[in-house]
Amino acid sequence: MTNDADAILVGGPRDQDSVSAGGTALLELKIDGMIHRYIRTTQQRDQRTVYNYDGMVAPGGGEPGVEDPAARVASPLEEAER
């Protein structure tokens, strides 16, 4: 945990972790090769903004036959790593 943690994560693989979010509306964390998304809420807990778990996505898009990977909006986190 860092001293500048301004957010607390609720749900998902990082439930109850404190992180530095910088007020962003969407947090994306790469965990075990997948991208996990947390969305900012208006709730506060211990003077930290609460971010709720929104689910997991594959960095390269959907699986063929399930959804069209080319039509999926790419994750900003994945685009930054390219």
C-alpha positions as CSV (number, residue, x, y, z in Angstrom):
1,M,0.0,0.0,0.0
2,T,1.3,3.5,-0.9
3,N,1.0,6.6,1.2
4,D,-0.8,8.5,-1.7
5,A,-3.6,5.9,-2.0
6,D,-6.8,7.9,-2.7
7,A,-9.0,5.1,-3.7
8,I,-10.3,1.8,-2.4
9,L,-11.3,-1.1,-4.7
10,V,-14.4,-3.1,-4.0
11,G,-15.0,-6.5,-5.5
12,G,-12.9,-8.4,-8.0
13,P,-9.3,-9.7,-7.5
14,R,-8.1,-6.7,-5.6
15,D,-11.1,-6.3,-3.2
16,Q,-10.3,-3.9,-0.4
17,D,-6.9,-2.8,-1.9
18,S,-6.0,0.9,-1.6
19,V,-4.5,2.5,-4.7
20,S,-3.6,5.8,-6.2
21,A,-6.3,6.6,-8.8
22,G,-5.8,10.3,-9.3
23,G,-9.5,10.8,-9.7
24,T,-9.8,9.0,-13.0
25,A,-13.3,7.6,-13.8
26,L,-12.0,4.2,-14.9
27,L,-9.1,2.1,-13.5
28,E,-7.7,-0.7,-15.5
29,L,-5.3,-3.2,-13.8
30,K,-3.5,-5.8,-15.7
31,I,-3.5,-9.0,-13.6
32,D,-2.3,-12.4,-14.8
33,G,-2.5,-11.2,-18.5
34,M,-6.1,-10.0,-18.2
35,I,-7.4,-6.5,-17.7
36,H,-9.7,-5.9,-14.7
37,R,-11.8,-2.7,-14.7
38,Y,-12.9,-0.7,-11.7
39,I,-15.3,2.3,-12.0
40,R,-15.3,5.3,-9.7
41,T,-18.4,5.9,-7.6
42,T,-19.6,8.8,-5.5
43,Q,-19.1,6.8,-2.3
44,Q,-16.3,7.5,0.2
45,R,-14.7,5.1,2.7
46,D,-12.0,6.3,5.1
47,Q,-11.6,9.5,3.0
48,R,-11.0,7.4,-0.1
49,T,-13.1,7.2,-3.2
50,V,-14.7,3.8,-3.8
51,Y,-14.2,2.1,-7.1
52,N,-16.5,-0.9,-7.9
53,Y,-15.4,-3.9,-9.9
54,D,-16.8,-3.8,-13.4
55,G,-15.4,-7.1,-14.8
56,M,-12.5,-8.6,-16.7
57,V,-11.6,-8.4,-20.4
58,A,-9.0,-10.0,-22.6
59,P,-6.4,-7.4,-23.7
60,G,-6.6,-8.3,-27.4
61,G,-10.4,-8.3,-27.6
62,G,-13.0,-11.0,-27.7
63,E,-12.5,-14.6,-28.7
64,P,-13.4,-15.4,-32.4
65,G,-16.9,-16.7,-32.6
66,V,-18.0,-15.0,-29.4
67,E,-17.5,-11.4,-30.5
68,D,-15.6,-9.7,-33.3
69,P,-12.2,-8.7,-31.7
70,A,-11.7,-6.0,-34.4
71,A,-15.0,-4.3,-33.4
72,R,-14.2,-4.1,-29.7
73,V,-13.0,-0.8,-28.3
74,A,-9.4,-1.4,-27.3
75,S,-8.4,-0.9,-23.6
76,P,-6.4,2.3,-23.1
77,L,-4.1,0.3,-20.8
78,E,-3.4,-2.2,-23.6
79,E,-2.9,0.5,-26.2
80,A,-0.4,2.3,-24.0
81,E,1.7,-0.9,-23.9
82,R,2.0,-1.2,-27.6
